[in-house]
Amino acid sequence: MRVAFAHHEPIDAAKARWVAIVRSLAAMAEVADVTWLTPDTAARTQAYARDHLGLALPAALRVQTLPSVHKLAGLTINHVFFRACGRALEKQPPDVLWLRSDKLAAHLASRPPAPLVYEAHLVGPLWAADNGRGERASKRLEQLERRLYGAASGVAAITQGLLDEIRARYGYGGPAAVTPSAVDTAVFRPVFNAGGQTVVYVGTLQFWKGLSTLLEAMALAPGLRLRIVGGGDDHALRERAAALGIAGRVEITGRVPQTRIPALCADALCAVHPLPPEISISARFTSPLKLFEYMAMGLPIVAADVPSAREVLNDGNARLYKAGDAAALATALQQLAGDAALAARLSQGGLATAQLHTYQARAKRLLDLFAQASG
């Protein structure tokens, strides 16, 4: 099968989505002919994969660089890339066009050059509401998504909750699959060694990650330390830690290459996934890389009990607590610190789950969907 993937943004190592994009493309190219339409050069994609992911891109992944204009007077002019992409796809139509950019999918929706499979990661109108962007932005995103789902031959959603919302909201009834995030088990290997007193969080510092609740929990668990591994504006977090009197127990490393993450987790008591329940993307629609990486490293997981987490986690591979409740989170962390048998059981449960969620397994789910969409 000849697969084309297109994305109008250049690689940005600060954004977690590029980890998933590049690893998914590499795994897909192990078993299919894949063309990646991008504003980046082949050399830049290879450098990112090598330096940040510890990954050699397979020869079957063909990088096709298209013209684009970015950040002209503070604006990105998408239509330059969009038009070039349309021409390239018309010239060499693939068997399946795989997209995860809503803007690009909507642009190509009027005349898709091949069966279009859209990979969904959120619901635009709900995301706009969570961000306080107002009714106008919400309506614009709903119109855009209605257009792209009307043209889609297949939909890959990262959670079942997201797929259910897409079907209900937009009336999409075609081929679909749930394709959660995944892990590279060559990089993320077991490192857990019982006896640590450090709680780790790996990921970005966005408002919907639940880090304020995590800091409040740490204030209620005085025997523990916290290490936050991830990039973003950490000023508010540092101020909050100081106000809670725990600044001396909180370490924020900043963004690091994926290849460095296991070493920063090797002394961990557990890993935490503190999503807030009131935000749609966290409660129902997210499938974070960190969950699968935690499990592959054998780290016991303490996680907010929200529907998105429940699609992967259960009492056999995580200690779930009442979402949004800092006291409940602190209790769960202290329980793990005092129960080596529980920590070992959750570690083994996570390791077993991680084996089901490699990038190769994700590529197979996508290819099965591509076959349905193009059949």
C-alpha positions, 0 to 999 in steps of 0.5 A, a space after each residue: 500500500 502506498 501511503 501519503 502523510 502530509 503536515 504543514 508545520 515544520 518539526 518543533 522539538 518542543 511539541 510532543 506531537 512530533 514524537 508521535 508523528 515521526 515514530 508512527 511514520 517510521 513504524 508505518 514505513 517498516 511495512 508500507 511505502 510511505 511518503 511524508 509531505 513536509 516543509 522540512 528537508 530530509 536532513 532535518 527530519 533525520 536529525 530530529 529523529 536521531 538527536 531527540 528520539 534515538 531513531 534511524 528513519 527507514 529507507 522506505 520513508 520518503 521525505 518530500 519537501 514542499 514550499 511553505 511560508 512561515 512566520 511572515 510578519 508574525 503569521 503563518 501563511 498555510 495556503 502556500 503549503 496547502 496548494 503545493 500539497 494538493 499539486 503533489 498529491 494530484 501528480 502522484 496519487 497515493 492509495 491512502 492520504 493520512 492527515 492529522 491537521 484539521 486545517 489541511 484536511 478541510 482544505 482538501 475536503 472539497 476534492 480529496 486526491 485519494 481516500 482520506 483518513 483523518 487522525 483525530 486528537 480532539 474536538 475543536 469546539 470543545 477545545 475552544 471552549 476549554 481555552 475560553 476562545 469564545 463562541 465565534 471560534 467554536 462555530 468556526 472550528 465546528 464548521 471546519 470539522 463538519 467539512 473534513 468529516 464529511 469528506 473522510 473515508 476513514 477516521 482514526 481517533 486516539 480514544 473511544 470517547 473521542 470517536 463516540 463524540 465525533 460520530 454523535 456530533 458530526 454523524 460520521 458513520 464510515 470506517 473507524 478505529 481507535 488508535 491510542 498513543 504508543 511507545 518505542 520499547 527500544 528506548 523506554 526499557 524497564 528502569 524501576 527499582 523499588 525504594 525511591 522517594 521521588 514522584 516523576 511527571 513527564 510531559 508538557 506544562 499545559 494548563 490541562 495537565 493537572 499540575 496544580 493539583 499535583 503540587 497541592 498533593 505534594 504539599 500533603 505528602 512531606 516525605 516525597 520529592 517531585 521531579 517534573 521532566 518537560 518543557 513549557 513556561 514553568 514560572 507559575 509552577 515555581 511560584 505555586 511551589 514556593 507559595 506551598 512551601 515545597 520549592 525545595 522538594 520540586 525539581 523542574 528539568 525543562 525539556 529533554 530529548 526522549 533518550 534522556 527520559 529513562 535515566 531521569 526516571 530510574 530513581 522514581 517511586 512512581 509516575 503520576 498522571 494527574 488530569 483534571 476532570 472538568 476539561 474535555 480533552 483531559 477527561 475524555 479525549 487524550 492519549 498521552 505518550 507519557 502513559 505508555 512510556 511510564 509503563 514500558 519503564 516499569 514505573 508504577 502509575 498513580 493516575 486520575 480516574 477519568 474516562 480517557 485514562 480508564 481506556 488504558 489503565 485499570 486496577 491491575 496496572 495503576 493506582 487510580 484516585 478521584 480526579 481533581 482531589 489533591 488529598 486523594 492523590 497524596 494518599 495514593 502516593 503515600 500508599 505506594 511509598 509504603 507498599 512495595 508489593 503493590 508497587 511491584 504488582 503495578 510495575 508488572 501490570 504496566 510492563 505487560 500493557 506496554 507490549 500491546 502498545 508499540 508503534 508497530 502495533 499502532 501502525 498495524 491498526 492504522 493500516 487495517 483502517 487504511 485498507 477498509 477506507 480504500 477498499 
